[in-house]
Amino acid sequence: MDETVIRVSGLGKLYQIGVARGKSEGLRHALETEIRQFGRRILGRGGRRTETTTDFWALKDVSFEVKRGECMGVIGRNGAG
């Protein structure tokens, strides 16, 4: 049984960690901000961020294959997976 059932190439997960300026940011505020920025980008009016962000790559350029009957997991240094 050498049949590959899952093939992943170049997988990545980027988190943007930001610090809000000004008012406290709840879920509603965060969603409204993202929707406004998305609309601005679609209309070609930019999409300025109202916060400073830092990029954090949790996964970057990960490739693997899983063959029939195998299992696999991805677990980070802190045990999250």
Secondary structure, DSSP 4 states (H G I P E B T S, - for coil): ---EEEEEEEEEEEEEEEEE-SS---HHHHHHHHHHHHHHHHTTS----SEEEEEEEEEEEEEEEEETT-------TTS--
